[in-house]
């Protein structure tokens, strides 16, 4: 177990007849997130939440149980001991029963990542064999695990020297795309515009590295909090007008985005400083950008 970290889930990862003890750890770093508390403005004190029952008043946690509504104001109630009567193997074991190309997992279904580590030194060898096999085949192991009163769909893939588990959404938890895209026009697009947009994408293509990006809003928010803590009065600047759609001039916008040399050349002639004269030497002709 990583020092100072609490496992999200403990159990076994099974590949056919091979079972490996594992522990899951939340891959999301919530410490970097800014969170606010609700404050009573006149006193500056924090708002507290009291669980209460209408006609009874505040109630202790020991008197609270789970209930499922079967009709208006009618519930089937379950004690914690009764909930444990649901027996599922996925409470303790994640069975990898199917393997799909990792690159083909639809991102809409990915919900939460977790790091998977072997529970002890005896589990390390089996763990590494599974990791190596997933990396070699480019596959993700699909299975299910139970946690927090729900059986989750999951996918396990190789990540560097280890394994990562993604909690997935079930099919009925994702809205159908056709409900949103069904009314889009079926007009034939201008091939030149598509080619220009494709070239723009190619020019700006590169590997994804999260280190290249930072949360600018969080950074500015911290600065604002620091200013307010020093007693500075904060005055919000007026919001800028949103940019208008340039669909009408889409072709011109695409050409300008690419720095169309034909369009830019007249302006360059007017503004560019004269280049110093050089000795006449032959040089290879440049290809058009």
N, C-alpha and C positions, 0 to 999 in steps of 0.2 A: 504493500500500500504506500502511495506517495506520502511523505511526512507531512503531518498537519492537515491532511485532507480526509473528509468523510465520504465514504462510498455511497453513491446514490442507490445502488442495487448490488446484491451479492448472490451468486449462484453458479450455474454451470453452462458452458457453451458446448453443444453436442453436434458432432459431425458423424452421422451414422453411428458406429459403435464406440467412437472416441469422445470422451467427456473431459472437459478441461475446466478447472475452477477459475472463475473470473470475478472481477469487481468493475463496476461502472462508475465513472466520475464525470460530472457535468463539465462539458468543454466550454461552456459560455462563461465569460468573466463578468459577473454582474457588478463588481466593485467599480468598474469604469463608468457605470451608468449613474446619472444624476437623478435623485428621487426627492420629492417634496413631501412634507407633512402638512396636514390641514391645521391651521392656526386660528384661534379666536382673536380677531383683530383688536377689539377693545382692550383685552388683557395681555395679548401676546402669548397665551398659553396654548398648548397642544390640545386638539380635539380628541376625546376618548370615545370609543364605541362600546356601548353596553348592550349585551344580548338580552332581549326581554320578550315576554309573552303578553299579548293583549289581555287585560283583565287580571294579570298575575303580577307583572312588573319584571324587574331583573331576575335572571335565573343563573345558577352556577353551571359551569361546564359539565360537571358530573351528571347533570340531569338532561343533557342534550344527547339525542341519538339520531340516527339517519332515518329518513322517511321518503317513500316514493308515492307521489300523488296519483291515485287511480281514478279520482273523480273530484269535482269541486269540493275543496276542503275535506277530502277523505284521503287518508294516507295509510300505506302499509309500512309499519315501523320495524326497524331491524337493529338489534344490539350488536356491538362489535364482535361478540362471540358467535353470533348467528352468521355474520358475514364471512367468518372463516370457514363456514360449512361449504362454501363454494370451492371445490377441489379442482385445480387445474395444474397440469404439469409445468405450465409456463410460469408458475409462481417461483419456481426454483431452477428451471432449466430452459435455455433458449435452444430450440432444435432448428438447425439450419437445414430445412427440407427441400429448398429449391435455390437455384443459382442463376442469376440473370446478369447480363452485361452491365457493369456499374455505370457506364456512361449513358445507358438508356433509361435510368430511373428518372421519371418526370419530376422536375424540381418543385412542382406544385404540391407534391405529396411529402416532401421532406419537412419535418417539423422541428427536431431538436437533435444536436449532436452530443455524443458521449464518448469519452476515451475508454477503451477496454484494456485492462491489464490483467496478467495472471495473478491469481490469489496467493500463490506461494512458489517456491523454487521447483516443486515437484510438477507444477502445472506449466512451467515455462517451456519445456520441450514441445508438448502438444500444441501449445499456443503458437509457437514459432512455426510449426509445420503448417497449421491452418493459415497463418498470415502469409507464408511463402506461397502456398497453393493459390490463395485468392489473388495475390499480386501477379503470379505467373499467368493465371487464366484471365485476369481483368474482370473477374466476376464479383458480384455482391451476394452474400448469403442472405436469404429471406427467411424470416421466422416470426415468432411472437413471444412477448414477455408480459407478465402481469406485474403491475405496480400501481399503487394509489387507487385501488378499486377498479382498475380497468385493464383489459388485455390489449396491449399495443402491438401494432404491426411494426416490424423493425427490419433494417438492412445492415449487414456487417461487411465492411470493406477494409482492405489493407491501406494503411496510411504511414508512409515512411517505415520506421522499424516496428510499428505496432498495428493495432486495429482500432477502427472507429465504428461506433454503432450509431445509426441514424434512426430516430423514432419517426415513423411514417404515419400519414393520415390514411384512413380507410377510404374506399371509393365514394361512399355516401357522405363523407365529410368534405368533399370538394365539389363546388358548384359546377354545373356543366358549362363548358366554354360556349356551346352553341346558343345558350340563353343570352349571351352578351355579344357574340360575333355574328349571329344569324342575320342581322339586318344590314351588315356592311355591303356597300355597293359592289357589283361584279363588273365594273367598267374595265375596259382594256387599258393598261397603263402604257405610257410613252416609253419605249425601249431605251431611248437616250437618257431619260431621267433615272430609270432604274440603273443603267450603267454608271451614271455619274454618282449616284448614291452608293453603289457597290464599290467604286473606286475610292470614295471618301472613307468608307469603312475599312478598306484594305490599307489605306495610308495610316489610319489611326489604330491598326491592329497591333496587339502585343500580348505577352503573357499577363495573366491576372495575378497581381500581388497586393494583398490587403494593406501592406505597409505603405503603399503609394497614396493611401487615402486616410483622411482623419475626419472626425466629427466636428465640423466647424461650428455648428450650433452649440454643442456642449462647451467648446472652448470659449466662445463669446459669452455664453451664459455664466460660466465661472468668473469671467472678468466683471460682468455686471453685478454678480453677487458680492464680489470683493469690493467694488465701488460703493454698493449700498451699505455694506458692513462698516465702511469708513464714514458713513453719514452723508454721502453724496446724494443729491436729489436726482432721480432718474427721470428724464423726459424722453418719451418715445418720438423718434423722427417719423414723419409721414410715410406711409407705405408707398413705394413706387407703383405706377400704373403697370398692370401686367402687359407683357409684350403681345402685340396683335399677331394673329396667324398670318403666315406668309405663303399660304397655299396658292394664292392667285399668282404670285411671282416665284413659284417653286423652282422652275428651271433656272432663273437668274440666281436664286439663293444657292442652289447646288453648285452652279458655276463659280460663284464668288467664294463658296466654302472651299473649293478646290484651288482657288487662286488662278482662275482662267487667264492664261497668258495673253490671249487675244484681247480680252476685255481690259486687262491691266496695263497693256503696253503703252497706250496713249498717255495715261497718267504718269507712268514711269518716265516717259520722255520729258514731261514738263517739270517734274520734281527732282529727278536724279541729277546729282552733281557730275560734271564731266570727268571721265576717267583719265588718269595720266597716260601720256603717250608711251608706248613700249616699242622696242625694236621689232620689226616685222619678222615674225617666226611662224612657221606652220604649226598648227595644233589640231588635234582631232576634233571633228564637229560634235557638238553636244546633241544628245538625243532630247527630243521635246519631253518636258515633264508631264 
